[in-house]
Amino acid sequence: MKQIKIVFQGDSITDAGRDRRQYHHMGSGYPKFASEYLKANHPDVDFTFYNFGIGGNRACQVFDRLWQDGLAFQPDIISILIGRG
């Protein structure tokens, strides 16, 4: 079975009320819907999802934590979404 790691990174639109004590908690926003969609439509793939969204962060803050919160987990895909603020 193919394995794919996906990191969601961003501000409140990514955070979406996630439990920050659990990297794998997707919150109630787009990471939740994207991960559910991918799992349902690709049952032959073993996905691991991480959500590192932090509400209130600006682009420069997301960039500053990109290594620690994203690249250090060696993901196959990083999704970055930052709203206007």
N, C-alpha and C positions, 0 to 999 in steps of 0.2 A: 504494500500500500504506500502510495506517495505521501510524503509529509511536507506540509507547508506552514511556515510561521508568518503571521501577519501582525504588525504593530500599528495601532491607531495612535496618532499623536496630534495634539492640538489644544484648543482652549475649551470653553464651556460647551461648545457645540459637539465636541468629542467627549468631554467628561460626562455630560448628560446624567449627572446624579450617580455615577458609579461609586462603588465601595472602594476607596483608595487603598485599603489594606489588602485588597486582592487584585492583582494585575489582570486576572482573567475575567473580572466582572465587567460587563460591557455597558452598564448603565441602561438608560432608556432611549437613547438617541440612535444616530446612524450606525455606530459600531455594532449595536445589538441587532439591528435589521440586516446589516451587511453580513455579519457572521451567521445569523440564522439562514439567510438566503444561500450563502455559500455551502453550508453544511447540508441543506436540503437538496440542493441541485448538483452537488458533487460528493455523493456518498462514498466514492472510491478514494477520497482524499482524507488523510488524517490532519485536520487543521488544528493549530494552536494559535489562539488569539490573545493579544495583550492590549490593554487600553491604558494609555498614559496621558489622557486629556486632563488638563487642570484649568478649571474655570477662572477667568480673569487674566490668564496669561496673554501676552502680546507675542507677535511673531519673533521678536528678538529673544524672549524668554524660552519659547518653544525651541528655537535654534540652539540656545545655550544648553538645553537638556537633551538634545538629540542623541548625543553619544551615550550618556548614562541611561536614558529611558528607552532608547531605540536600538541603536547599532550594537550595543553591548550584548543584546539578546540574539544577535546574528539572524535577523529575520530575512525571509525571502522577499517580503513586500512591506513597505512602510506607507501608510496612508496618513497624510497631513492635511488637516482641515482647520482653518482659522477664520472666524467670522470677522465682521467689521467691528471696530471698537474705538 
